[in-house]
Amino acid sequence: MHITLETDYAIRIILYLAKSEQRADAKKIAEETDVTLRFALKILRKLVASELVKSFKGIKGGYEISRAPKKISLYDIICVIEGDCYLSRCLDAQIGCNRQKSRTCKVRREFHRISKMLRDELSAVTVDTLI
């Protein structure tokens, strides 16, 4: 199990914006984070839509982090790109248990417990602790 490259890049972009503490255009962000401009723009759209990043238009436009770094966790960033973190697809409400045993399945209960631990740990790591 691993996070996608897109999530890795999203984390890089958020960290860059948090460290710089100023507005930056997409080209500068892409250069500083070693992400192609096209991919950076795609990620920035998602980060803006989720309100982790603000965008500004015009000559002095660009992007900046929308919250204090201590208010953004790794979990927040991962969820924007990947969706919620589940160890097994049977925990996803959209998919559910294909055996219809969600209340009695011991494996599912363990996957739920471990998934919660993962979410809690990712939520505990803030951007502030990474910069």
ZAGU-58131 format. One record per residue (C-alpha): residue number from 1; x negated, y negated, z negated. Coordinates in Angstrom, 2 decimals. Layout:
REM ZAGU-58131
(pt NUM; (X; Y; Z))
...
END
This chain:
REM ZAGU-58131
(pt 1; (0.00; 0.00; 0.00))
(pt 2; (-1.32; -3.44; 0.90))
(pt 3; (-0.14; -6.95; 1.65))
(pt 4; (-0.12; -8.04; 5.27))
(pt 5; (-2.66; -10.37; 6.83))
(pt 6; (0.09; -12.99; 7.06))
(pt 7; (0.50; -12.94; 3.28))
(pt 8; (-3.27; -13.14; 2.79))
(pt 9; (-3.32; -16.21; 5.05))
(pt 10; (-0.36; -17.78; 3.23))
(pt 11; (-2.26; -17.44; -0.05))
(pt 12; (-5.34; -19.04; 1.56))
(pt 13; (-3.23; -21.94; 2.86))
(pt 14; (-1.58; -22.59; -0.52))
(pt 15; (-4.96; -22.44; -2.29))
(pt 16; (-6.46; -24.86; 0.22))
(pt 17; (-3.59; -27.34; -0.23))
(pt 18; (-3.77; -27.03; -4.02))
(pt 19; (-7.55; -27.59; -4.07))
(pt 20; (-7.50; -30.51; -1.65))
(pt 21; (-4.77; -32.34; -3.61))
(pt 22; (-3.95; -34.34; -0.50))
(pt 23; (-1.96; -34.12; 2.69))
(pt 24; (-3.59; -32.23; 5.54))
(pt 25; (-2.55; -31.65; 9.14))
(pt 26; (-2.05; -28.14; 10.49))
(pt 27; (-5.28; -28.24; 12.52))
(pt 28; (-7.36; -29.08; 9.44))
(pt 29; (-5.57; -26.41; 7.40))
(pt 30; (-6.20; -23.81; 10.11))
(pt 31; (-9.89; -24.73; 10.35))
(pt 32; (-10.47; -24.75; 6.60))
(pt 33; (-8.69; -21.44; 6.00))
(pt 34; (-10.00; -19.56; 9.06))
(pt 35; (-6.49; -18.99; 10.38))
(pt 36; (-5.59; -19.64; 14.01))
(pt 37; (-3.56; -22.80; 14.48))
(pt 38; (-0.63; -20.89; 15.98))
(pt 39; (-0.48; -18.46; 13.04))
(pt 40; (-1.00; -21.26; 10.49))
(pt 41; (1.98; -23.13; 11.95))
(pt 42; (4.15; -20.01; 11.70))
(pt 43; (3.16; -19.52; 8.06))
(pt 44; (3.55; -23.21; 7.24))
(pt 45; (7.13; -23.11; 8.59))
(pt 46; (7.95; -20.31; 6.15))
(pt 47; (6.23; -22.08; 3.25))
(pt 48; (8.14; -25.30; 4.02))
(pt 49; (11.45; -23.42; 4.30))
(pt 50; (10.80; -21.85; 0.89))
(pt 51; (9.92; -25.28; -0.55))
(pt 52; (6.43; -24.24; -1.69))
(pt 53; (5.02; -26.77; 0.79))
(pt 54; (6.33; -30.15; 1.98))
(pt 55; (5.92; -31.37; 5.54))
(pt 56; (5.69; -34.96; 6.68))
(pt 57; (6.09; -36.29; 10.22))
(pt 58; (4.36; -39.17; 11.91))
(pt 59; (0.85; -40.58; 12.06))
(pt 60; (0.25; -39.94; 8.37))
(pt 61; (2.10; -36.65; 8.52))
(pt 62; (0.92; -33.24; 7.51))
(pt 63; (1.47; -30.76; 4.74))
(pt 64; (1.02; -30.76; 1.01))
(pt 65; (1.83; -28.45; -1.84))
(pt 66; (5.26; -29.23; -3.29))
(pt 67; (4.77; -28.14; -6.89))
(pt 68; (2.02; -28.19; -9.45))
(pt 69; (-0.36; -25.23; -8.89))
(pt 70; (0.60; -23.81; -12.30))
(pt 71; (4.21; -23.59; -11.08))
(pt 72; (3.41; -21.35; -8.06))
(pt 73; (2.58; -17.69; -8.59))
(pt 74; (1.16; -15.05; -6.30))
(pt 75; (4.57; -13.40; -6.53))
(pt 76; (6.23; -16.56; -5.16))
(pt 77; (3.93; -16.62; -2.13))
(pt 78; (4.19; -12.89; -1.46))
(pt 79; (7.98; -13.01; -1.60))
(pt 80; (8.09; -15.80; 0.99))
(pt 81; (6.22; -13.67; 3.52))
(pt 82; (6.94; -10.06; 2.53))
(pt 83; (10.21; -10.27; 0.64))
(pt 84; (10.63; -8.77; -2.81))
(pt 85; (8.06; -6.25; -4.04))
(pt 86; (9.29; -2.68; -4.31))
(pt 87; (7.18; 0.41; -4.76))
(pt 88; (9.80; 2.43; -2.89))
(pt 89; (12.42; 1.49; -0.34))
(pt 90; (15.04; 3.25; -2.48))
(pt 91; (14.89; 0.24; -4.83))
(pt 92; (15.83; -2.20; -2.09))
(pt 93; (19.51; -3.14; -2.42))
(pt 94; (19.77; -3.46; 1.36))
(pt 95; (18.63; 0.14; 1.87))
(pt 96; (19.49; 1.91; -1.36))
(pt 97; (19.12; 5.54; -2.28))
(pt 98; (19.78; 7.80; 0.68))
(pt 99; (20.56; 10.68; -1.72))
(pt 100; (23.23; 8.71; -3.62))
(pt 101; (21.45; 9.66; -6.85))
(pt 102; (20.30; 6.20; -7.91))
(pt 103; (21.67; 6.57; -11.45))
(pt 104; (20.20; 9.99; -12.13))
(pt 105; (16.91; 10.01; -10.19))
(pt 106; (13.94; 10.03; -12.56))
(pt 107; (11.51; 9.20; -9.76))
(pt 108; (13.55; 6.12; -8.86))
(pt 109; (13.54; 5.00; -12.49))
(pt 110; (9.74; 5.29; -12.60))
(pt 111; (9.39; 3.42; -9.31))
(pt 112; (11.63; 0.70; -10.76))
(pt 113; (9.54; 0.47; -13.94))
(pt 114; (6.26; 0.29; -12.02))
(pt 115; (7.68; -2.22; -9.51))
(pt 116; (8.74; -4.46; -12.38))
(pt 117; (5.23; -4.26; -13.85))
(pt 118; (3.80; -5.27; -10.47))
(pt 119; (6.20; -8.22; -10.15))
(pt 120; (5.41; -9.33; -13.71))
(pt 121; (1.66; -9.16; -13.10))
(pt 122; (1.89; -11.06; -9.81))
(pt 123; (4.11; -13.66; -11.47))
(pt 124; (1.52; -14.16; -14.21))
(pt 125; (-1.18; -15.16; -11.72))
(pt 126; (-0.66; -18.77; -10.73))
(pt 127; (-2.37; -20.81; -8.05))
(pt 128; (-3.84; -22.88; -10.87))
(pt 129; (-5.72; -19.84; -12.20))
(pt 130; (-7.14; -19.15; -8.71))
(pt 131; (-8.55; -22.63; -7.99))
END
